Amino acid sequence: MKEKTCCFSGHRILPADETGEIRNRIINAVRELVQRYDVRYFGVGGAIGFDMLAAETLFELRDGEFPHIKVILVYPFPGYNENWSTAQKNRLRMLLPKFDKTVCVSQHGSREAYLARNRHLVDNAKFCIVYCNKKSGGTAYTLWYAKAKGAAVYNPAQ
C-alpha cells in the first residue's frame, strides 16, 4: 500500500495571493501521481492552511476525475483543534464526513503527538507533497524526514 500512497504536509499560514496557484500545483502533482504511478491513497494531517487546502482539493478530484482515490485524515490527538476559531472548526466539521478513513496517533496532546502524526504520514507513503518555504518548524522537519526516508517529494512552494 505504501507504494500507492502520498502524504501532505505544509504551513498553517499560506500567502493569500498564492492560494490559487498552490491549489493548481497540488492538482498537477496529484494528477501525475495517479496517472503515472497509480497512487490511490492520500494522507493529510488535518491542520489549518495547507492540509485543509489539500483535503478540499483531493475531495474535488475524487468527486470528479479520480473517484477511486481515498483520502485519509491523520490527526495528532483528540481535541487538537480546540483552540481554532469557530470558522476553522466549522470548516473541518464540514470535511470530516468526506474522509474515507481517520487515524489518531496519540490519545494525549503534546508536541510529540504532532511529530508522531508527521512521521506516521511519511512512514506510510512513497510520495510526499510538502508546501515548505521555511527552514525550521514542523513542516521543515517533515520535509527533512521525508527526504531522509527516501520519499519522492513535491514542493508546491517552489
Rosetta silent file (secondary structure, phi, psi, omega in degrees, C-alpha in Angstrom):
SEQUENCE: MKEKTCCFSGHRILPADETGEIRNRIINAVRELVQRYDVRYFGVGGAIGFDMLAAETLFELRDGEFPHIKVILVYPFPGYNENWSTAQKNRLRMLLPKFDKTVCVSQHGSREAYLARNRHLVDNAKFCIVYCNKKSGGTAYTLWYAKAKGAAVYNPAQ
SCORE:     score description
SCORE:     0.000 S_00000001
   1 L     0.000  -32.696 -178.960    0.000    0.000    0.000 S_00000001
   2 H   -58.138  -36.247 -179.002    2.919    2.375    0.704 S_00000001
   3 H   -64.039  -19.832 -177.246    3.858    2.280   -2.995 S_00000001
   4 H  -114.441   24.649 -175.420    0.439    3.734   -3.831 S_00000001
   5 E  -124.432  140.650  176.162    0.317    6.348   -1.058 S_00000001
   6 E  -127.794  139.185  175.088    1.103   10.062   -0.927 S_00000001
   7 E  -114.193  164.402  179.659    1.092   12.269    2.147 S_00000001
   8 E  -125.747  145.892  171.821    0.775   16.025    2.542 S_00000001
   9 E  -154.704  142.797  179.984    2.372   18.479    4.937 S_00000001
  10 E  -171.994  174.229 -177.125    2.556   22.241    4.865 S_00000001
  11 L   -67.021  150.647  177.677    2.414   25.534    6.642 S_00000001
  12 L   -75.586  -27.196  179.235   -0.664   26.641    8.529 S_00000001
  13 L  -111.862  121.557  178.657   -0.454   30.114    7.027 S_00000001
  14 L  -110.220  147.040  175.593   -0.425   30.372    3.249 S_00000001
  15 L   -63.214  120.153 -175.007    0.089   33.552    1.242 S_00000001
  16 H   -56.092  -37.513 -178.046   -3.480   34.585    0.371 S_00000001
  17 H   -76.982   -4.646 -179.452   -2.500   35.780   -3.072 S_00000001
  18 H  -112.867   -0.547 -175.060   -0.881   32.410   -3.867 S_00000001
  19 H   -58.428  -43.165  179.144   -3.622   30.025   -2.698 S_00000001
  20 H   -61.853  -42.449  179.039   -4.998   29.507   -6.205 S_00000001
  21 H   -67.969  -39.442  177.220   -1.567   28.755   -7.610 S_00000001
  22 H   -61.593  -44.687  177.965   -0.777   26.391   -4.716 S_00000001
  23 H   -58.495  -44.947  179.584   -4.070   24.590   -5.365 S_00000001
  24 H   -62.764  -37.428  178.225   -3.217   24.247   -9.063 S_00000001
  25 H   -68.545  -35.767  174.855    0.193   22.801   -8.180 S_00000001
  26 H   -62.125  -47.532 -179.974   -1.484   20.287   -5.863 S_00000001
  27 H   -57.373  -47.918 -179.080   -3.835   19.283   -8.690 S_00000001
  28 H   -62.345  -42.045  179.511   -0.957   18.856  -11.134 S_00000001
  29 H   -65.653  -43.984  179.908    1.087   16.798   -8.648 S_00000001
  30 H   -63.927  -44.425  177.997   -1.881   14.573   -7.762 S_00000001
  31 H   -56.730  -45.876  179.847   -2.719   14.035  -11.435 S_00000001
  32 H   -62.004  -44.664 -178.217    0.855   12.983  -12.136 S_00000001
  33 H   -64.847  -40.933 -179.442    0.947   10.620   -9.166 S_00000001
  34 H   -69.968  -47.176 -174.382   -2.385    8.999  -10.030 S_00000001
  35 H   -76.417  -37.491 -175.136   -1.775    8.694  -13.753 S_00000001
  36 H   -89.679  -36.259 -174.044    1.935    7.836  -13.744 S_00000001
  37 H  -117.919    3.834  179.874    2.332    5.843  -10.515 S_00000001
  38 L    56.986   36.539  176.114   -1.232    4.655   -9.811 S_00000001
  39 L   -68.009  134.797 -176.042   -1.260    6.385   -6.417 S_00000001
  40 L  -124.359  -20.763 -174.368   -4.630    5.785   -4.759 S_00000001
  41 E  -116.966  134.173 -177.487   -4.247    6.811   -1.113 S_00000001
  42 E  -131.325  118.036  179.865   -3.643   10.346    0.128 S_00000001
  43 E  -101.307  131.512  177.127   -2.944   11.146    3.776 S_00000001
  44 E  -125.221  152.686 -173.126   -3.424   14.643    5.175 S_00000001
  45 L   -87.740   -9.030  174.578   -2.655   15.961    8.642 S_00000001
  46 L    77.916   14.109  177.799   -5.840   17.917    9.313 S_00000001
  47 L   -86.693  164.802  174.298   -4.226   21.241   10.226 S_00000001
  48 L   -69.255  164.507  178.471   -5.448   24.618    9.038 S_00000001
  49 L    86.727 -126.062 -173.274   -3.743   26.067    5.982 S_00000001
  50 H   -60.790  -42.571 -178.940   -2.097   23.687    3.535 S_00000001
  51 H   -58.733  -45.157  179.766   -3.629   20.493    4.972 S_00000001
  52 H   -64.790  -43.473  178.217   -7.164   21.858    4.612 S_00000001
  53 H   -61.104  -42.934  178.592   -6.475   23.139    1.104 S_00000001
  54 H   -62.016  -46.348 -179.593   -5.012   19.757    0.154 S_00000001
  55 H   -61.231  -47.751  179.959   -8.015   17.867    1.564 S_00000001
  56 H   -60.257  -40.201  179.242  -10.534   20.111   -0.210 S_00000001
  57 H   -66.558  -42.293  177.614   -8.610   19.746   -3.476 S_00000001
  58 H   -62.513  -40.775  178.876   -8.453   15.967   -3.099 S_00000001
  59 H   -63.484  -39.385  177.072  -12.206   15.794   -2.467 S_00000001
  60 H   -62.456  -43.996  179.256  -12.829   17.809   -5.640 S_00000001
  61 H   -66.295  -38.475  178.475  -10.597   15.453   -7.624 S_00000001
  62 H   -67.450  -35.872  179.207  -12.268   12.394   -6.074 S_00000001
  63 H   -75.117  -12.482 -178.251  -15.711   13.781   -6.905 S_00000001
  64 L  -115.794 -102.296 -169.779  -14.587   14.332  -10.495 S_00000001
  65 L   -78.399  -16.444 -177.649  -11.857   12.651  -12.473 S_00000001
  66 L  -127.755   66.663 -176.534  -10.461   10.268   -9.833 S_00000001
  67 L   -66.190  -13.151 -177.450  -13.408    8.634   -7.999 S_00000001
  68 L   -87.164  -10.209 -177.776  -11.199    5.695   -6.941 S_00000001
  69 L   -75.223  154.868  179.123   -8.796    7.678   -4.723 S_00000001
  70 E  -118.857  137.226 -179.312   -9.065    7.529   -0.935 S_00000001
  71 E  -114.388  124.613 -173.346   -8.433   10.483    1.368 S_00000001
  72 E  -118.166  128.284  175.518   -7.216    9.690    4.885 S_00000001
  73 E   -92.299  123.761  174.760   -7.120   12.102    7.820 S_00000001
  74 E  -116.111  113.087 -176.818   -4.231   11.523   10.215 S_00000001
  75 E  -118.608  155.147 -170.718   -4.583   13.710   13.295 S_00000001
  76 L   -72.038  -42.026 -177.212   -2.340   14.062   16.338 S_00000001
  77 L  -168.157  156.679  178.065   -4.806   13.636   19.237 S_00000001
  78 L   -59.965  135.016  178.847   -8.480   14.164   20.108 S_00000001
  79 L    82.711   11.581 -178.604   -9.237   17.867   20.564 S_00000001
  80 L   -59.601  -22.220 -178.070   -6.170   19.059   18.650 S_00000001
  81 L   -98.649   15.607 -175.857   -8.351   21.764   17.079 S_00000001
  82 L   -56.384  -36.321 -177.010   -9.705   23.057   20.412 S_00000001
  83 L   -93.359    8.610  177.885   -8.049   26.491   20.055 S_00000001
  84 L   -73.132  161.258  174.790   -9.123   27.051   16.466 S_00000001
  85 L   -70.662  163.954  177.995  -11.571   29.779   15.540 S_00000001
  86 H   -59.191  -41.514  179.716  -15.227   28.879   15.068 S_00000001
  87 H   -63.107  -41.772  179.618  -14.848   29.260   11.294 S_00000001
  88 H   -66.451  -41.518  177.559  -11.843   26.912   11.237 S_00000001
  89 H   -63.166  -41.584  179.369  -13.672   24.324   13.358 S_00000001
  90 H   -64.695  -38.077  178.260  -16.710   24.549   11.082 S_00000001
  91 H   -61.427  -46.346  177.820  -14.527   24.065    8.016 S_00000001
  92 H   -64.135  -42.728 -179.729  -13.071   20.880    9.499 S_00000001
  93 H   -57.794  -37.111  178.913  -16.517   19.711   10.628 S_00000001
  94 H   -70.501  -30.590 -177.720  -17.756   20.006    7.025 S_00000001
  95 H   -82.920  -31.049 -172.511  -14.791   17.981    5.749 S_00000001
  96 H   -50.088  -46.074 -178.605  -14.805   15.170    8.338 S_00000001
  97 H   -67.463  -13.946 -178.038  -17.591   13.060    6.768 S_00000001
  98 H   -84.343  -18.716 -179.956  -15.780   13.136    3.428 S_00000001
  99 L   -69.282  140.209  178.734  -12.661   11.345    4.652 S_00000001
 100 L   -77.392  -23.998 -178.698  -12.521    7.663    3.774 S_00000001
 101 E  -158.578  149.783  172.722  -10.623    6.886    6.965 S_00000001
 102 E  -126.545  143.597  179.811   -9.337    8.692   10.062 S_00000001
 103 E  -131.529  127.461  175.520   -6.283    7.786   12.119 S_00000001
 104 E  -107.975  126.578 -174.177   -5.430    9.223   15.538 S_00000001
 105 L   -92.121  -15.981 -179.584   -1.777    8.746   16.512 S_00000001
 106 L  -150.678  148.936  176.820   -1.943    9.669   20.222 S_00000001
 107 L   -91.207   -5.364 -176.819   -4.543    9.922   22.950 S_00000001
 108 L  -126.963  136.343  179.349   -2.687   12.791   24.640 S_00000001
 109 L   -74.651  130.041  176.960   -1.924   16.269   23.368 S_00000001
 110 L  -169.033  167.630  174.771    1.744   17.184   23.128 S_00000001
 111 H   -61.903  -38.291  179.255    4.385   18.448   20.731 S_00000001
 112 H   -61.008  -33.717  179.227    5.455   14.830   20.318 S_00000001
 113 H   -63.612  -38.700  177.408    1.952   13.920   19.109 S_00000001
 114 H   -66.037  -41.801  178.140    2.298   16.381   16.217 S_00000001
 115 H   -66.061  -38.382  177.483    5.696   14.945   15.319 S_00000001
 116 H   -63.868  -38.936  176.600    4.288   11.413   15.569 S_00000001
 117 H   -60.737  -47.555 -178.934    1.487   12.422   13.192 S_00000001
 118 H   -63.066  -42.721  178.306    4.003   13.776   10.687 S_00000001
 119 H   -64.641  -39.944  178.366    6.190   10.681   10.946 S_00000001
 120 H   -60.025  -45.227  179.171    3.144    8.426   10.538 S_00000001
 121 H   -58.090  -49.830 -177.234    2.168   10.249    7.353 S_00000001
 122 H   -68.712  -43.572 -176.372    5.676    9.929    5.879 S_00000001
 123 H   -61.676  -22.671 -177.010    6.330    6.374    7.096 S_00000001
 124 L  -105.049   13.843 -176.203    3.249    5.156    5.253 S_00000001
 125 L  -133.775  145.576  173.297    3.854    6.962    1.952 S_00000001
 126 L   -89.747  -25.889 -177.468    6.189    6.664   -1.002 S_00000001
 127 E  -120.914  152.132 -179.054    5.361   10.198   -2.164 S_00000001
 128 E  -144.479  124.241  174.013    5.066   13.439   -0.225 S_00000001
 129 E  -103.435  112.480 -173.794    3.631   16.786   -1.298 S_00000001
 130 E  -123.495  122.145  173.986    5.062   19.355    1.098 S_00000001
 131 E   -93.303  101.799 -175.602    4.420   23.095    0.973 S_00000001
 132 L  -137.490  121.554  175.634    7.528   24.417    2.713 S_00000001
 133 L  -129.314   21.372  177.265    9.194   27.808    2.349 S_00000001
 134 L  -128.087  158.312 -177.515   10.860   27.997    5.799 S_00000001
 135 L   -97.560   -1.592  178.626   13.953   26.323    7.173 S_00000001
 136 L  -141.095  168.127  179.947   12.562   25.494   10.607 S_00000001
 137 L   104.116  178.732 -175.776    9.344   24.291   12.201 S_00000001
 138 H   -61.784  -39.498 -179.524    7.155   21.218   11.864 S_00000001
 139 H   -69.709  -41.531  177.661    6.837   21.374    8.093 S_00000001
 140 H   -61.931  -40.555  176.886   10.591   21.783    7.594 S_00000001
 141 H   -61.368  -44.457 -178.751   11.124   18.786    9.900 S_00000001
 142 H   -64.294  -40.385  177.121    8.605   16.744    7.895 S_00000001
 143 H   -61.141  -47.307  177.784   10.288   17.704    4.622 S_00000001
 144 H   -59.544  -46.382 -178.338   13.676   16.658    6.052 S_00000001
 145 H   -62.272  -43.064  179.520   12.193   13.420    7.415 S_00000001
 146 H   -61.067  -44.020  178.925   10.531   12.582    4.075 S_00000001
 147 H   -64.877  -41.918 -179.943   13.811   13.074    2.217 S_00000001
 148 H   -63.376  -32.058 -179.845   15.685   11.010    4.816 S_00000001
 149 L   -85.874   -1.795  176.533   13.156    8.194    4.389 S_00000001
 150 L    83.506   16.016  178.020   13.569    8.276    0.605 S_00000001
 151 L   -71.349  146.447  172.675   10.121    9.611   -0.271 S_00000001
 152 E   -78.005  119.907 -171.431    9.710   11.331   -3.624 S_00000001
 153 E  -107.981  132.109  172.197    8.985   14.926   -2.590 S_00000001
 154 E  -113.152  132.995 -179.083    6.942   17.524   -4.457 S_00000001
 155 L  -125.551   99.727  179.451    7.056   21.082   -3.075 S_00000001
 156 L   -65.078   -5.870  177.066    4.400   23.479   -4.441 S_00000001
 157 L   -78.565  -12.570 -176.150    6.250   26.350   -2.707 S_00000001
 158 L  -111.903    0.000    0.000    8.941   26.113   -5.389 S_00000001
